Amino acid sequence: MTGKGAIACGHPATAAAAREILDDGGNAFDAALAGLCAATVAEPVFCSLAGGGHLLAYRTDGFSQVYDFFVETPRRRRPPADIDFRPVLADFGTATQEFHIGLGAIATPGVIAGLFAAHADLGSLPMSRLAAPAIRLARDGVDLRPIDGYIFDVVGRILTARPEGRSLFTGPDGRLLGAGQRLRQPDLAATLEALAAEGPDLFYRGELGHRLVADCRALGGQITDADLAEYEVVRRPPLERRYRDARILTNPPPSSGGILIAFALGLLEHVDFAGRGPGSADHLGALAKVMTLTDKARVESRLHEATAEAEEEAAAARLFDPALLARYVAEVLAHPCNPRGTTHISVVDAAGNIAALSTSNGEGCGYILPGTGIMLNNMLGEEDLSPHGFHAWPEGCRMSSMMAPTLAFRDDGRVAALGSGGSNRIRTAILQVLVNLIDFDMAVETAVSAPRLHIENGVANLEDGFSEAAAMTAAAGAARTIHWPPHNLFFGGVHTVTRNAAGHCTGAGDPRRGGAAVIL
């Protein structure tokens, strides 16, 4: 007996919306788009109609395509003195991080365009049906979980930066909503309903867009009518490479996450994991070396050093793909990069159609478009957006992202769909789940929940769960080591579904980000 599909994502309400559509006869793409609508309601910090994202779609006829609906820089820059752009501290409890918000941090949004473009190409049910679960959820409200309360606390200064946010995200006592309380979003429900009826022009050429542009003009934003009217979804062939017995499809340039994962897989391909158990010192040592080299490849000024070091480490073997590195230089580095990636939805249906959809709103800019419930992104507020600092980005340019929706097709007919949030940890989180699935043949739940490592800028970050010997080996070359409690938000949220040749489906939502999975 074959399964009817599987869903893995960042919230039970997102999963329920996707399941409702599969139960109603929709395909994997319908379900993923319904999940995207619901995620804007249930995961408001991670997902917004005014953010950006990527969908990797695979149909049973072999067709595969990436829909790039990530944000773009505005077509003109206003003088820094004329824009609303300011720092704000996010409080993680044990540490703080500075983000930048305000209308001057808004990049041209792509989610609404992506939603409708993917639906036009791949959908089988009307948009009104796909939006219905999200509309109902926004009107009835969603109960906040402990992890939601924690995330609200982290970015509370952003959520309450303006009156519209304070009225939405605080209770009658003026305190930020928390675990056990219900978040109702009637304006967002009405907006979703209007978009489903009128289409994307309502935002890009109509009333909602005109309202946004007027506020940007008056309040220090940079989005113009031309930015909205000229925005287009870009359809790209996936980046493809072999790894062991698997064909990997992932997000191509100008985004950086997929090509960095491909680079790391090329390095790992020359490592023999036979006899090296998962979590062993040999396993972590190999991962640590590859992460270090890949991190160097990520930085323009050290790209050629990384290449030389990879050749030296490989001795006679060739551990890197020079064409891949040349493509990284030519197609990624020219684009301003916002590494944020905050939620993911994976869906496989009974027929074998697969959708892997990653989306981000940054942290939100603190501005909610009046009367709509839509929090705008703060993608221009990323500190390393330009090597010359803030407000020096190229104009009218599709931004690069670390988001990397990924598919892995095994030679025996098994397939996995996965992706993650988690900023620069996206690439290492996805890499480790791929290794767990392919090299160690783990069940999906085990592959996703296993402890993780992340090395960046000479710092080794380790989740608890590794042996002392393995942790010491992984951190041997690092200047500093940070130990994290198990299943920490820091290490991303790799929501993963699988299907075997017989049609049996499984899935796992990553507990690090409140993930949920539904198997039909």
N, C-alpha and C positions, 0 to 999 in steps of 0.2 A: 504494500500500500504506500503510495507516494504522499508527500505532504502538500499542503495548500500554500505554503509560503512561510516566511519569517521576517520579523522586523526587529531592529535594534536601534536605540536612539537614546536621547538624554532625559526623557521624562515619561512616566506612564501615560500621561494624557496625550502626548505626542504619539506614542505607540498605539493608543486606543483609537485615535483619529485615523491612522494608517490602516489599522485592522478593519475598522468600519468600512473603509473603501474596498479593501480586498474582499471582505464578506459580501459586498454589494456587487461583485463582479469586476471591479477595477483591476488594472494591471499594476505592476511594481512601480511604474512611473506615476500613475495616479496616486498611489498610496504615499509615495515619497513627497509629492507636492502637497497632498492633504496634511501630511506630517509637518511640512515646512510651515504651512498656515497655522497649524496648532502650536508649533514651537514658538511662533511670535507671541502667542498668548501665554503659554505655560513656562517658557524659558525667556522672559523678557530682557534679561541682562545679556543673554547669549545670542539672541536671534531677533531680528527686526525686519519689517518690510522696507526699511530704509538702510539696510546693510548691503552686503555683497556675498557672493558665493560661487560654488562650482558644483555641477552635476556630472558625474560619469555614468553614462547610460549604456547598457548592453542588452540587445534584443536577441531573441532565440534564433533569428536568421543570421546571426553573426555580426550584425551592424553594431559598432561602438562609436561613441562620440562624447566629447566633453563640452558642456555648455558653460562658458566662462561669463558669468554675470557679476564679476567682482567690480569694485568701485573704480572710478576714474578721477584723476585730479581735475579741478576746474580749468576752463579754457583761458582764464586770466587770473592773475594774482592781484589782490588788493594790497596796498601798502600795509605793513604790519601794524602801524598805528591806527588803522581804520577798522581792524577786525576784532571780533570778540573771541579771544584765545587766551586761556589762562590755565595754570597748573592746579591740580587737585591731588591730594594724597588718598590713596586707597589703603585701608587698614586691614591687614591680613591677621591681626592679632599678635603674632610674633615679629612681624616686619611690616614696613610700609613701602609703597611704590608710588612714584609720581606719574600721573597721566595728565594729558592736556585736553581740555574740553572747551565748549563754547561753539557758537555758530561758525566761527572761523575755522573750526576743525572738521567741518563736514565735507566729505568727498561725494561726488555724484553717485547716488545709490543705484544698485542693479538688481535687487531681489525681485521687485515687481516685474521688471522686464524678463528676468530669467524664469519666473513662475509661468508667465504666459507663453514665452517662446517654447519652453519644454512641453507645456501642455498642448500647444498647437501641433508639435511634431510627434509626440509620443502618447498623449492622453487618449483615453477611450470613454471617459465619463465627462459630463459638462462641468465647467469650472464652478458653477453654483453648487454642484454636489460635492466637489472636493473641498470647498470652503465651509460647507455646512457644519462639520464638527467643530471647527475653530470658532465660528460665529456663536454657536451654542455655548462653547466653553467660555468665551469672553463675556457673554451676557450672564451666565450662571455663576461664573467665577471658578477659580482654581485654588485649592487649598495648598498653602505653602508647606513644604517639607523642611526638616532641619537644615538640609543642605541649601535649600532656597533662602532660608533665613540667614545662613552664614554668608552666602553670596551677596544678599542685599546689604548686610552689614559692611562687607568689604567695599562695596561701591556706593554706599549710602550717600556720600557727599555728591556723587554724580546724579543719583536718582532724585535728590531733593534740591538740586542746584537752582531750579526755577519753580514758580508757583504751580505750573501744570503738573510737574513731577511730584511736588509735595501733596497735591490733592489726590494723586493716584496711588502713591506708594506709602502714605502714612495714614494712621487711623485717626479717630476723633480726638485722641489725646495728643496728637502731633508727633507721636513716635513712629518710627519706621515699622512697617508691617513685618511680622516674623512668623516663625513656625507655628502652625495650627490656626493661623488666620487666613481669611479668604481674600484673594485679589480679584476684583471685578473690573472689567474694562469695557463698558458699554460703548464708548467712542470707537474703540478698535473694532468691536463687533459691527458697528454701522459702516466703518470704512471697508472692512472685508466684504460686507454685503454689497456695497456700492461698486467696489472693484470687480467682484464676480459678475455683476450686471453690466458694467460699462467698459471693462477692459483696462489695459495699462495706460491708455491715453488720458485717463482721469488724473493720473499722477504726472506723466511726462509732458503732456500738452494741455492739460485741463485745469480745473479748479484747484486741485490739491497742489499741483506744481506751481501755479501762479501764487498761491498763498505762501509756499515755501520761499519762492524767489523774492516776494515782497518783504518778507521778514528778514531774509538775508541782506537785502539792500538796506533795510532800516536799522538792523540790529547787529551788523558786523559779520555777516556770512559772505561766502564767495560764489555760491551757486547762482547761475543765471538761467534764463529761459533756454538759451542755446545749449547749455550743458545738459539739460534734461531732454530737449527735443532731439539732440543728436546722439544720445546714448544708444548703443546697440549691443545686444548679446553676441558674443563671438563663439562660433562653433569650431572646435579644433579636434583633430585626431588625437587619441591618447598617446602618451609616451609609452613605448613598449620595450621590455627586455626579458630575457630568460633568466631564471634563477632556479638551479637544481632541476626538478621535474615540473616547473611551473612557468607559465607565461604570465608576466605581470603587466597590467595596464594601470597607468596612473596619470596624474595631472601634468601636462606638458608646460614648458615655458610659454609666457613669461613668468609664471609662478615658479617658485624655487623649491617647494617641498618635494614634489614628485621627482625632479631630476637629482636632488640630493639623496633621496631614498634609493634611486637607481644606482647612483655612484656607490653608496654604501653596500648595496647588494653585490655589485661587481667586485668589491674588495672581499666581502665575506665568501664569495663563491670559491675562493682559493683556500679557504679554511676547512679542514676536515673535522667535522663534529662527531665522527664515529668514536664512540667510547667517552665522549665528553658530555656528561649529563647536563640537563638544563639547570642553570644556576651554579654550575661548578666553577672553579677558579679558571679553568681553561676556557670555558664558555664566556665568562665575564671579561677575561683578559682579551679575548679576540674582539668582543663587542667594544671594549674601551678603546682599543687601538683604532678600530674602524671609525668610531665616533670622533676621535681626536682628528684623524685625517679628514673626515668629512667636514668637521667644523672649520678646519683650515681652508678647505675648498670653498666654503661658504663666504669667506672674506676676500674681497677683491685683491687687496694688497698682498695676500699670502697665497693666492691661488697657485702660482707657479711653484712656490715652495712646497705646497701640498703635493703637487704632481711629482716633484723630485723626491720627496720623502716616500711617497707611495712606491716609486720605482726602487728606491734603496731598500725599503722593507720587503719588497717582493723578490729581491735578488734577481734571479733569471726569469721568474714568472712575471706576467704582466697583470697587475692588480687594478689597473685603472683603464678607462676608455677615453683616449684623448679627444675623440669626436664629441663625447658627452661633455667634457670639460670645455671644449671650444664652444659648444652650444650654450653652456652656462654663461660664459663670458659674453657671447654675442646677443643672447636673447633674454637673459635675466637681469644682468647688472645694469642695463640701460633703463630699467623700469624702477621707479620708487617702490620700496617694499614695505608693506605693513604685515608683520609676521603673525598678527592675531588670527586665531581661528578658534571658534568658541563652542560650536556644537555640530553634531553629525547625525545623519540618518542613513541606515542601510536597510534595503528591502529586497527580497527575492520572492517571486510569485510562483504559483504552481506550474506555469509553463516554462519557467527558467529565465524570465526577464529579470534584470538586476539593475538596481539604482543605488548609487553611492553619492550622497549629497552633503556637502560641507558648507557651512555659512557662518558669517561673523558680522557683528556690529561694532567691533572694537570693544570699548567699554560703554559706548553711548556718549553723546556730547552734552547731555543734560538738558537739551532742548527737545520738547515734544511739540510736533506740529499741531497748533491749536485745533481742537475739535475732532482730531483723528485718532488719538491714542498712539501715534507712531513716534517712537524715540529715534532721532537721527543719529547716524554714526559719528565717530570721532577719528576717522582713518587718517586725517591729516595731522593728528596729534602724536604720531609715533616719533620717538626721539631720534631713531636712526633712519628716518624717512629719506633724508638726503645727506650725502657726505658733507655738504656745506651748511647743514643745520636746518632749523625750521624755516618755512616760507621760501625755500629755494628749490622746490620740486619742479620738474618739467611740466609745462601746462598741457592739458588735454591728453593725458597719458593713462593707459590702463595700468593700474597698480599691480605689483607682484604680491603674492601671498605664499605663506608656508602651507596652506591647506592642500591636502593631497588625497582626495577620494581615490581609492585603489581597489582593483580586482585582481585576484590570483586564481588562474585556471590551472589545475593539476592535470597531468597526463592521464590519470585514471578517471577523469570525469568530475572530480570534486572542484568546487569553486567557492571562494570566499570574497565577500565584499566588506570593506572596512574603511575607516577614516577617523579623524580625531580633531578635537580642539586642543588648545594648550600652547599657543605661540611657538617658540622655537623648539619646544619638546615634541611637537607633532611628528617630525621626521623620525625621531628616535623611538617614540612610542609605537608608531606604525611598523617600523623596522623590527622591533622586538616581537610584536605579535606575529608578523610574517615568519620570522625565524621559529617561533614556538609552533606555529601551524605546520610549516614545511619541513624544517630540520628535525624537530622533535615530535612531530605528528600528534600534538596535544589536541584534546577536545577543546572546542571553542571557548567554553567557560573557563577552563584552566589556562588557556593561552592568553586570555584577556586579563585574568585576575593575578597572574604571576607577577612577582615583584619586578620593578624596573630600575634601570640605570639611565642617567643622562649626563653627558660630559660636554661642557661648553666653556670656552675661555679659560681653560685650565682648572675648572672646578668640577669635581666629581660629585654628582647628586645620586644617592642610593636610597631606595626604599628599604625599610626593614623587611627581613625575610630571607636575605642571603646569609650564607655561612660567613664566619669571620674571615676565613682564608680567602673565600671568593671576593668579599668586599675589599680586602687588602690588595688583592691582585688587580681589581678594577681601578682602584684609586692610586696605584703605584706611581703613575706618571703625572698625577695631578698636583697642582700647587696647594689645593685646598679641598677638603672633603666635607660634605654636608649630609647628615643622616636624617631621613624623613620617616614619619610614621607610615604604617601600611596604607595603601590605597589613597594616597594624597592627591588632591586636586591639581597639584603642580605637574604631575606626570601625565596629564591629558585625559582623554576619555575615548577609548578606541571601541566604538560600538560596531559589532561585527556579526554578520550572518554567514551561514554556509549552506551548501546544497551538494549532495553527492549524486553519482550517476543514476541512482535509482529514484531520485527525486525527494529523498528525505532531507528535511531542512532543520537547521538548528540556529541558535543565535545567543548572543550575550551582550547585555548593556554593561558598560564599564562602571563598576561601583565608585570609582574615583570622582565621577561627575553625575552621580545619581541616575545612572543608566538603567534602562528598562528593555526587556526583550519579550516578544510575543511569538510563539510558534503556533501556526494554525494547523 
